[in-house]
Structure formats: structure tokens, C-alpha cells
Amino acid sequence: MSHLDVGEAVELIQMEYAEMPELRLTFWQAQRLWNLPEELCRRALAVLTASGFLARTSDGAYIHNRSAPA
């Protein structure tokens, strides 16, 4: 999926978390799950974290922030 741009990667990740609200992934698990290049995955997760859609746990996992707007 390396042909995706950041916006498309963000959309893909949002859809997965919407379908599986209890999803809890480390960076490396997320990168592997969506088969994204490292930098693209980092940028997409950073966008989603900055927007409040995702939150990071104390152990570094990415989780859906249910208080964020859908």
C-alpha cells in the first residue's frame, strides 16, 4: 500500500478503528497491519493523535479516543 498518501492512510486507519473500536496497536503492529512504509505510518498516526482521534497509552499503544468526534 505504499502508493497511499497521508490523507488516504489516515482514512484507512480511521475506518479500521471505527470497525474495531477496541483495537490497540503498537506502531510496529500498525505498520505491519496496514503494510505502510515506516514514515507514512508515523505521519498518519501523528495526524490522528494530534486531531484527538487516537490516543497513546502509557505503554505506547494507539487506541481509539472515544471522546473524539467521529
Backbone as JSON Lines, residues from 0, in Angstrom:
{"i":0,"aa":"M","n":[0.81,-1.2,0.0],"ca":[0.0,0.0,0.0],"c":[0.85,1.26,0.0]}
{"i":1,"aa":"S","n":[2.07,1.18,-0.43],"ca":[2.96,2.32,-0.39],"c":[2.53,3.43,-1.34]}
{"i":2,"aa":"H","n":[1.55,3.19,-2.2],"ca":[1.07,4.21,-3.11],"c":[0.12,5.21,-2.45]}
{"i":3,"aa":"L","n":[-0.23,4.99,-1.2],"ca":[-1.14,5.89,-0.48],"c":[-0.44,7.17,-0.09]}
{"i":4,"aa":"D","n":[-1.22,8.26,-0.04],"ca":[-0.68,9.48,0.54],"c":[-1.14,9.55,2.0]}
{"i":5,"aa":"V","n":[-0.72,10.55,2.72],"ca":[-1.03,10.64,4.15],"c":[-2.54,10.66,4.39]}
{"i":6,"aa":"G","n":[-3.26,11.44,3.61],"ca":[-4.72,11.52,3.77],"c":[-5.4,10.18,3.6]}
{"i":7,"aa":"E","n":[-4.95,9.41,2.62],"ca":[-5.53,8.09,2.38],"c":[-5.17,7.13,3.51]}
{"i":8,"aa":"A","n":[-3.95,7.22,4.0],"ca":[-3.54,6.36,5.12],"c":[-4.34,6.69,6.37]}
{"i":9,"aa":"V","n":[-4.56,7.99,6.61],"ca":[-5.36,8.42,7.75],"c":[-6.77,7.85,7.64]}
{"i":10,"aa":"E","n":[-7.36,7.94,6.46],"ca":[-8.71,7.42,6.25],"c":[-8.77,5.91,6.48]}
{"i":11,"aa":"L","n":[-7.79,5.19,5.97],"ca":[-7.72,3.74,6.16],"c":[-7.67,3.38,7.64]}
{"i":12,"aa":"I","n":[-6.81,4.06,8.38],"ca":[-6.65,3.78,9.8],"c":[-7.93,4.13,10.56]}
{"i":13,"aa":"Q","n":[-8.54,5.26,10.22],"ca":[-9.8,5.64,10.88],"c":[-10.88,4.59,10.66]}
{"i":14,"aa":"M","n":[-10.99,4.09,9.44],"ca":[-12.0,3.07,9.15],"c":[-11.77,1.81,9.97]}
{"i":15,"aa":"E","n":[-10.52,1.4,10.1],"ca":[-10.22,0.19,10.88],"c":[-10.57,0.38,12.35]}
{"i":16,"aa":"Y","n":[-10.22,1.52,12.92],"ca":[-10.54,1.77,14.32],"c":[-12.05,1.91,14.51]}
{"i":17,"aa":"A","n":[-12.76,2.44,13.52],"ca":[-14.23,2.54,13.62],"c":[-14.86,1.15,13.6]}
{"i":18,"aa":"E","n":[-14.31,0.25,12.79],"ca":[-14.84,-1.11,12.71],"c":[-14.48,-1.95,13.91]}
{"i":19,"aa":"M","n":[-13.33,-1.65,14.52],"ca":[-12.85,-2.41,15.67],"c":[-12.49,-1.44,16.79]}
{"i":20,"aa":"P","n":[-13.48,-0.91,17.51],"ca":[-13.23,0.14,18.49],"c":[-12.27,-0.24,19.61]}
{"i":21,"aa":"E","n":[-12.09,-1.51,19.86],"ca":[-11.18,-1.94,20.93],"c":[-9.76,-2.19,20.43]}
{"i":22,"aa":"L","n":[-9.52,-1.86,19.15],"ca":[-8.2,-2.08,18.56],"c":[-7.14,-1.33,19.36]}
{"i":23,"aa":"R","n":[-6.06,-2.02,19.61],"ca":[-4.94,-1.47,20.41],"c":[-3.66,-1.96,19.76]}
{"i":24,"aa":"L","n":[-2.93,-1.04,19.13],"ca":[-1.75,-1.43,18.35],"c":[-0.53,-0.6,18.71]}
{"i":25,"aa":"T","n":[0.62,-1.25,18.72],"ca":[1.87,-0.51,18.79],"c":[2.14,0.05,17.39]}
{"i":26,"aa":"F","n":[3.13,0.92,17.29],"ca":[3.48,1.45,15.98],"c":[3.82,0.32,15.02]}
{"i":27,"aa":"W","n":[4.66,-0.6,15.46],"ca":[5.11,-1.67,14.56],"c":[3.98,-2.59,14.15]}
{"i":28,"aa":"Q","n":[3.04,-2.83,15.03],"ca":[1.87,-3.64,14.68],"c":[1.01,-2.92,13.64]}
{"i":29,"aa":"A","n":[0.84,-1.6,13.83],"ca":[0.05,-0.81,12.89],"c":[0.71,-0.8,11.52]}
{"i":30,"aa":"Q","n":[2.0,-0.59,11.5],"ca":[2.73,-0.56,10.23],"c":[2.57,-1.89,9.49]}
{"i":31,"aa":"R","n":[2.69,-2.97,10.22],"ca":[2.56,-4.3,9.61],"c":[1.13,-4.56,9.16]}
{"i":32,"aa":"L","n":[0.15,-4.22,9.99],"ca":[-1.25,-4.47,9.66],"c":[-1.65,-3.79,8.36]}
{"i":33,"aa":"W","n":[-1.25,-2.52,8.2],"ca":[-1.65,-1.76,7.02],"c":[-0.59,-1.76,5.93]}
{"i":34,"aa":"N","n":[0.51,-2.46,6.17],"ca":[1.57,-2.58,5.18],"c":[1.99,-1.21,4.64]}
{"i":35,"aa":"L","n":[2.23,-0.28,5.57],"ca":[2.62,1.08,5.21],"c":[4.12,1.28,5.4]}
{"i":36,"aa":"P","n":[4.72,2.11,4.56],"ca":[6.12,2.46,4.81],"c":[6.23,3.15,6.17]}
{"i":37,"aa":"E","n":[7.35,2.98,6.82],"ca":[7.53,3.5,8.19],"c":[7.18,4.98,8.31]}
{"i":38,"aa":"E","n":[7.72,5.81,7.44],"ca":[7.48,7.25,7.55],"c":[6.02,7.61,7.32]}
{"i":39,"aa":"L","n":[5.37,6.97,6.36],"ca":[3.95,7.23,6.1],"c":[3.11,6.83,7.3]}
{"i":40,"aa":"C","n":[3.41,5.7,7.89],"ca":[2.67,5.24,9.06],"c":[2.86,6.21,10.23]}
{"i":41,"aa":"R","n":[4.1,6.64,10.45],"ca":[4.36,7.61,11.53],"c":[3.58,8.9,11.32]}
{"i":42,"aa":"R","n":[3.58,9.4,10.09],"ca":[2.88,10.65,9.8],"c":[1.37,10.5,9.98]}
{"i":43,"aa":"A","n":[0.81,9.4,9.5],"ca":[-0.64,9.18,9.62],"c":[-1.04,9.05,11.1]}
{"i":44,"aa":"L","n":[-0.29,8.29,11.86],"ca":[-0.6,8.14,13.28],"c":[-0.43,9.47,14.02]}
{"i":45,"aa":"A","n":[0.55,10.26,13.62],"ca":[0.75,11.57,14.24],"c":[-0.44,12.49,13.95]}
{"i":46,"aa":"V","n":[-0.94,12.47,12.73],"ca":[-2.11,13.28,12.37],"c":[-3.3,12.86,13.22]}
{"i":47,"aa":"L","n":[-3.53,11.55,13.33],"ca":[-4.69,11.05,14.08],"c":[-4.56,11.3,15.57]}
{"i":48,"aa":"T","n":[-3.35,11.28,16.08],"ca":[-3.13,11.58,17.5],"c":[-3.32,13.07,17.76]}
{"i":49,"aa":"A","n":[-2.77,13.91,16.89],"ca":[-2.89,15.36,17.04],"c":[-4.35,15.81,16.94]}
{"i":50,"aa":"S","n":[-5.12,15.14,16.1],"ca":[-6.53,15.51,15.93],"c":[-7.4,15.0,17.07]}
{"i":51,"aa":"G","n":[-6.86,14.1,17.89],"ca":[-7.62,13.56,19.0],"c":[-8.38,12.29,18.66]}
{"i":52,"aa":"F","n":[-8.3,11.82,17.41],"ca":[-8.99,10.59,17.04],"c":[-8.37,9.39,17.74]}
{"i":53,"aa":"L","n":[-7.04,9.4,17.82],"ca":[-6.32,8.35,18.54],"c":[-5.66,8.93,19.78]}
{"i":54,"aa":"A","n":[-5.45,8.08,20.73],"ca":[-4.69,8.43,21.94],"c":[-3.6,7.38,22.1]}
{"i":55,"aa":"R","n":[-2.55,7.76,22.83],"ca":[-1.48,6.79,23.13],"c":[-1.55,6.43,24.59]}
{"i":56,"aa":"T","n":[-1.43,5.14,24.84],"ca":[-1.44,4.66,26.21],"c":[-0.05,4.84,26.81]}
{"i":57,"aa":"S","n":[0.06,4.61,28.1],"ca":[1.36,4.76,28.77],"c":[2.4,3.77,28.23]}
{"i":58,"aa":"D","n":[1.94,2.67,27.65],"ca":[2.89,1.71,27.07],"c":[3.11,1.94,25.57]}
{"i":59,"aa":"G","n":[2.57,3.05,25.04],"ca":[2.82,3.42,23.65],"c":[1.85,2.89,22.62]}
{"i":60,"aa":"A","n":[0.81,2.18,23.04],"ca":[-0.15,1.65,22.08],"c":[-1.1,2.76,21.62]}
{"i":61,"aa":"Y","n":[-1.55,2.63,20.39],"ca":[-2.54,3.56,19.84],"c":[-3.93,2.96,20.03]}
{"i":62,"aa":"I","n":[-4.81,3.77,20.62],"ca":[-6.2,3.35,20.84],"c":[-7.14,4.43,20.33]}
{"i":63,"aa":"H","n":[-8.37,4.03,20.03],"ca":[-9.37,5.0,19.6],"c":[-9.77,5.85,20.79]}
{"i":64,"aa":"N","n":[-9.76,7.14,20.59],"ca":[-10.17,8.08,21.65],"c":[-11.67,8.3,21.49]}
{"i":65,"aa":"R","n":[-12.46,7.61,22.26],"ca":[-13.91,7.65,22.1],"c":[-14.52,9.02,22.37]}
{"i":66,"aa":"S","n":[-13.79,9.89,23.02],"ca":[-14.35,11.22,23.27],"c":[-14.16,12.14,22.06]}
{"i":67,"aa":"A","n":[-13.4,11.68,21.06],"ca":[-13.18,12.49,19.85],"c":[-14.4,12.39,18.95]}
{"i":68,"aa":"P","n":[-14.64,13.42,18.16],"ca":[-15.76,13.35,17.2],"c":[-15.49,12.26,16.16]}
{"i":69,"aa":"A","n":[-16.53,11.6,15.72],"ca":[-16.39,10.52,14.75],"c":[-16.09,11.03,13.36]}
